[in-house]
Amino acid sequence: MAKGFWGKLRRPILALAPMADVTDAAFRRLIAKYGKPDVMWTEFISCDGLCSPKGRQALLASLKYVPAERPIVAQIFGARPANFYQCAKLLKKLKFDGIDINMGCPDRKVEKQGGGAKLMLNPVLAKEIIRQTKRGAGGLPVSVKTRIGYNKKDLEGWIGSLIEAEPDVLIIHARTRKEMSKVPADWKAIKEVVGLVKKSNKDILVIGNGDVKNLEDAKKKIKQSGADGTMVGRGIFGNPWFFNKRKKKVSLKEKLKVLVEHARLFEKIFGKKNFAVMRKHFKAYIVGFDGAVSLRGKLMRASNSREVVKILQAKYPKISFQR
């Protein structure tokens, strides 16, 4: 049986993907309120940063969460096994429900440090990182989020080496690092991974990730691949109702009011953190209706939630944006 909270979840499992400057504490709280998935992830956090006294103080803000977000998994990245051990102990102390190791991020800054997708080229190091994370986790389940290969699909080699290290869960983005998100996700590869895990006789869950459009599409992909669940990333943009099985349609009024709620919550949680982070959310909320382009352009220049309300109120005077 799967370790920790994973063993208590009903199948199929629906998870929220970790996305930098997207799935922060503010957006996660909205998702927990309007359409909560079975499990949530933090944004990814640097292991090296957390192991630095100065860096830790700054990064701890990104590890804030509230009970409504549980079960919640903290995702970390890096390339130094000793730091993963220390970070795992810290995350245990912070009472996270699980720890996830990022072994798939193609960001050049992350890869330059030897972390993220770069670990796919160093399976020996990757396995040692898993081992040290498990050692420091104090019984918390440890998962790995990765891709199907670096320059080409490499399931027997790369995924096979991860299976040997026995993480509790494998989350597989069904593309290679080279493909980024430029080609359709290869869910047949997810099915192959499921087969490799079964062949190994190890107790590892498989979660597929890539191009999940809606809940019906999620169920279809899970059924076809035999995976234990799916993780949703880009589909959640501008749509905190994604996982809400009862919510079939969202009105423009609802979207605008939640946009304002999101902006205010962002300020409340992060204070002086750069409000420009909200711009990618504005792009996602304000789309697909008459006047969206013009309105979006104005919102992109807003520097705080008060300006956001002023812009929306001028466009839609009949909608109340009061607290």
Number of C-alpha atoms within 10 A of each C-alpha: 10 14 18 15 15 20 12 10 14 11 13 17 20 25 23 27 23 23 14 11 15 21 22 23 24 21 22 23 21 20 24 22 14 17 18 24 21 21 22 24 25 27 20 22 22 22 27 20 19 21 17 14 9 10 14 16 12 12 16 13 13 17 18 13 18 11 9 13 22 18 17 23 26 25 24 25 26 24 24 18 19 16 23 30 20 19 25 27 18 16 22 18 11 14 11 19 20 26 25 27 28 24 25 29 21 18 13 13 11 18 19 10 14 20 28 28 26 24 24 27 14 14 18 13 16 25 20 17 23 22 19 19 28 24 17 20 23 13 12 24 23 27 26 23 23 28 29 25 24 22 13 12 19 16 18 15 13 21 22 16 16 21 22 12 17 20 24 24 22 26 28 26 27 26 28 23 24 14 15 17 14 8 11 12 20 18 22 14 20 28 19 16 26 21 14 17 20 13 9 12 9 14 16 21 22 24 26 33 29 22 22 21 14 14 16 11 12 22 16 13 23 24 14 12 21 20 25 20 24 26 25 24 19 16 17 21 19 20 21 22 23 22 22 17 11 8 11 8 7 10 7 14 13 10 17 19 17 19 24 20 19 21 22 19 18 23 16 11 15 15 11 10 10 12 16 13 12 21 18 14 20 23 18 16 20 21 15 10 8 8 11 13 13 10 17 18 14 13 22 16 12 18 14 18 21 12 14 20 23 15 16 19 14 10 12 13 10 9 14 12 16 8 7
